[in-house]
């Protein structure tokens, strides 16, 4: 399914390369890239592909969430190429950790640009990482030249997606029409209000089709704790099974 990626122009602000001291597109400074993927052979292939590209330098890599968070903090890359699914959490966990740390660090904290690079082309994966802070999403069928171009684009502030995936993002945000809460009006749903923040997190992942094991890895909790939260969610929402719960969550835009 290789093909040119779709890019949306930046709505303003400096590109990641500019923040680091020069425009990547202008060739003043190489874009420093960090690879995150749990398959060493795949990382090796990407590193070889990008190593021969102009204005791109691979400065580090990691095969787990913990290694990624530590490595990104250490080398402070311009762009992070991020796998979506990994055994110990995945792309969303890396995004939350890195961006959360940057937020705590204030304006001086380094914030890289994230580009998801995944075998998955599922809509829920695309939306999850974009909502968590990624600037784009391309699939692993992309060619080396196209990947290099995507890296340069996100470094310069564009949002980049493989063609079919761009539609998922547009559809998701088109559905997010302003509601009462956006107009400053109070919104009360007793069943939703009864859920704790952690139960809402579990609910969203259940609605996206995650297994209990995947939810446990995503939220860094035990499978037994996930089961307890899921049971509480079913009880509080008065739903009889997971399928009914998914429909309930979707009707309230909680997925």
Residue, then its C-alpha position, 0 to 999 in steps of 0.5 A: x500500500x505504498x504511496x505518497x503521504x498526505x500533509x496538512x500545513x502547519x497552522x503557525x509556530x516554529x517547526x521542531x527543526x527551527x526550535x533546535x536551531x535551524x530549518x530542517x527543510x532549509x538544510x541548516x541543520x540535520x533533523x535528529x531522529x529517535x526510533x522506537x520499535x520493539x523489533x530490532x531488525x525493523x529498527x535496523x532497516x529504518x536506520x539504514x534507510x534514513x542513514x542515507x537521506x539528506x538532512x536526517x540523522x538517527x541519534x538513538x533507538x529503543x525497544x520498550x516504553x521505558x527505554x524510549x522515555x529515558x532515551x528521548x530525555x537523554x538525546x532530545x531528538x527533533x522527531x520520534x518515530x513511534x511504534x503504536x503497539x509494544x508489549x509494555x505499553x506502546x506509543x500512547x504510553x510513550x507520548x503520555x510520559x514524554x509530554x507529561x514530563x515536558x509539561x511539568x518541566x515548563x517552557x524550557x522543556x524539550x518537546x520532540x515531534x512524534x510521527x507514528x510508524x506502525x503496521x496497524x492501519x486501524x482507525x482507533x489506533x490512528x485516533x488514539x495516538x493523534x489525540x495523545x499528541x502525535x503529529x502524524x501517522x504512516x504505515x510500515x508499507x511506506x518507502x524509505x524516501x517517503x518516510x524521510x520526506x514525512x520526517x522532514x515534514x513533521x519536523x517543519x510543522x506539517x501533519x502527515x498521514x498515509x492517504x487512507x488514514x487521513x480520512x480517519x482523523x478528519x472524520x473523528x474531528x468532524x464528529x466532535x461538534x461543539x457540545x454544551x460543554x464547549x458553550x460553557x453549559x453544565x452537562x450532567x450524565x449521572x452514569x458517566x459522572x459516577x465513574x472514576x477517572x481510572x474507570x473512564x480510562x478503562x472504559x475508553x480502551x474497552x470501547x476501542x477493542x483493547x483486551x484486558x492484558x493490553x489495557x493493563x500494559x497501556x495503563x501500567x496496572x495489573x490485569x486483575x485491577x483492569x478486571x475490577x475496573x471493568x466490572x465496576x464500569x459495567x455495574x455503574x453503566x448498567x450494561x450487560x456485556x462488553x458489546x453493549x458497553x461499547x455502544x453505550x460509550x460511543x453514544x456518549x462520545x467516550x470512545 
